[in-house]
């Protein structure tokens, strides 16, 4: 093989491998932050109620933040099996409620979503589906507070 043909082949192989060197694209965070003209206790109650209605188990942490477990997909003993093995998506939520003054509150809501395609695949970070998205949860919380 001539030197010119060998170098051209090497260049072709290197350029093909160079395109495979990058990892998968990073998912954008599903975060919403809003300012509400409502006292912080009412906001915390509304967030808890809305998330529980959405199938989440809500826990309040020592610092006052709200954190959920994985969303309950179906109400049966098979829910754990669905999420652990067969489910195509699972999500959890973290909410930070920060009082600004006596009548206004800053709410930061972040949804973490993981998905997989089948039984033998592993869970990976994924884009949040619309019904569980941070924007939809904020909309539901505003509706519960009767705030436009």
N, C-alpha and C positions, 0 to 999 in steps of 0.2 A: 504494500500500500504506500502510496506517495505521501510525503510530508504534508502537502496542501490538503489532500483528501482526509488525512487523519486529523488535522487541526480543525477542519470544517465539521467533521463528525463529533469531535470533542466539544466544539462550540455549541452544536445543536443539542447534545446531551446535557451540557451545563445549563443552557437556557431553559430546557424543559424541567430540569430539577430545581432551578431557581424559582420557578413559579409555584412549586409545591412546598417551598420552605416556610411559608407563612402559616400561622395557625388559623383557626376559625375566627371570624370576626366577633368582636366583643358585643354582647347584647347591651342595649341602652337600658339604663335604670328606669323602672316604672315608678316615678316619684311625682307627687303633687304637693305643693305647699300653698296654702290659702290663708288669708286673714279674715276672720269672722267677727262680726259685731255682736257677739254672744258671750256671756260669762263662761269661763273655762270648765266649770263643773257641768253645765248643760251640754257643752261640746263633748266632754268625756262620756257622759251618759248616752248621748246620741251615737257616738262612734261605737260604743260597746253594743248598743241595741242593734244597730245596722249590721255590724259584723256578725253578731250571733244569728240574726235572721238570715244571713248569707251562708250559714253553715260552719262558721268558725267558732272555736273555743277561745275566749278572750281572757287573758291574764294581765293584771296590773303589776308592773315591776316596782321595785323599791323607789326608784327615781320618779315614778308617776307615769312613765311611758306605758303604752298598751302594746301587747304582743300576742299574736295568735299562734295556735298550732296549725297543722295542715288542715285545709278546708275539708269538711265531711262531704263526700261526693254523693253518697246514697245513705239513707238511714236504715242500716241493717248490719248484721254481724259480718257481712261480706265487704264492708267499706274498707277495712284494713287491707284485705287481700287485693281489692281493686286499686288502692293507692300504691301498695308495696310492689305488686307484681304486674298487674294487667293495665293499670290506669295509664292514660295518655297524658295526663297533666295533673299537677297538684300545686297549690299556692298557699302562701301564708302572708300575713300583714304585720307591719310594725307602724305604730302611730305615735307621734310625739305631740302632746298638747301643751303649749306654752302660753300662760296668761301674759298679755301685754299690759293691760290695766284691768279695772274691775268690769268693764263691759266689752272687751275685745280679746280675742284669742288667736294665736297662730297655730295652725294645724298642719303638720307634715306627715303625709301618709306614703308609705312605700310598700309595694307588693312584690314579693319574690315568687317567681313561677318556674317550675321545673317540669320537663316533659320527656317522654320516650315514645318510640314507635311500636314496640312489641315486647313480648315476654323476655326475650334474650338480650334486649338492649339495656343500656344503663341510663340513669336519669341525667339530664343535662339542663343547664339554664336555657330558658326559652322566652319568647315574647309572650306577654300576658294576654289571654283572650279578653275580649271586650267586656263580658259580664263581670269579670274579676279585676278589671284594670283599676288603677288608682283614680283615674278621672271619673269612672262610673261610681266608685265608692264615695268619692267626694260629692258627686251629684246626689247620691242617695242620702248622705249625711246632711247636706243642705236642705233637701226635701223634708227630712225628719225634724230639722230645726225651723222649718218654714222661712228659710232665708233664700233670697234670689241671688 
